């Protein structure tokens, strides 16, 4: 039998009935089988971990092992294979198929909503909780798993009310349960393709061809992990190159020397998480001073960790490997020294870029980096076609009734607490807009 390499704990979601299982119910288990170095298996592990699903992961390394578990040799197994709690076996499934079979993908229940929220990170989930608790007909549209970048964090320690910290995925799952309990509707595995604003409403066309209509909306799509911009980066994604803290991959790193790129809090948390499993962790920081970008408490822990090396003024200039990552070329920006090092895993935590491509075809104003401009940051030129006598509310975009909250907004504070606060504040402004427009 194959070795079970990792088990992701659940926060009370029964896979077949998301949002309806009581917090005390122990979830049924999903079983995942695949080869150790598999991009598709990594994507599924990452998705299940971020979705707080209880699952086992079994690596298959030989025909004999594969036959004993799946009844066929490796070449015929169509790996990865997922066994669901109801007994269904999926061969080489996509994430959307897994989510559908687990009962997470549903059609919109209403023809029109008071508020539509795009993105189920901290800002979007906070908005959903407050909007639904105040009686608004609210729908949240999420293209993948709940939590956003915060959901990828192995441990959030500076969020109010959790003195011992909480995993980002667990925090997001609690918020999801809370929003659903108040009556918010959550549409998983949905991506917005195009938004149109007319008749005082937003008409959003989703990737599955359906259209969602709402009287007001909040964009909380957050940011996407910033890439290194190196050759072969996309080819090696999931095959040694990972984005974020590597929550699902940490147990896979036992005995290895792994690398973390970045000098912020997300990188610091990734280092501490990986250091509990890997033989050695090297942190690659572009800047000359770790304390300039890392919170004091994290800097103290990282520098005191015995199996962690910190290399300042250092960046990756090349990735090496054919079928999987085998090495890196490092360059010291101060001295110009270059060297090649062996590496099987590198975790990239260098911030993100706003997810606002959808806004290109709308009247919503973005800045040069793609962030949504709101409230007092909108200039007279931005508001040349503003149709109301009042100026935009603080979190309102250049389109009346369309708001932005969290990391996607220009000049936002990139912290979970700030995103949660902005989500709640955006609902207050949405209430005012609905009252003045629809009575």
Secondary structure, DSSP 8 states (H G I E B T S, - for coil): ---EEEEE--SS--TTSTTTS-TTS----EEEEE-SS-HHHHHHHHHHHHTT--EEEEE--SHHHHHHHHSS-GGGS-SSEEE-TTS-EEES--HHHHHHHTT-----S-S-EEEEEE--SHHHHHHHHHHHHTT--EEEE-SS-TTTTGGG-S-B-SSTT-TT-B-HHHHHHHHHHHHHHTT-EEE-S--EEEEEEETTEEEEEETTS-EEEEEEEEE---EEE-----TTTTTTBTTTEEES--TTTGGGGBT-EEEEE-SSHHHHHHHHHHHTTBSEEEEE-SSS-GGGTS-HHHHHHHHH-TTEEEETTEEEEEEE-SSS--EEEEEETTT--EEEEE-S-EEE---EEE--GGGGGSS--B-TTS-B--GGG--TTTTTT--SSS---TTB-SSTTEEE-GGGBTT---SHHHHHHHHHHHHHHHHHHHHHHH-
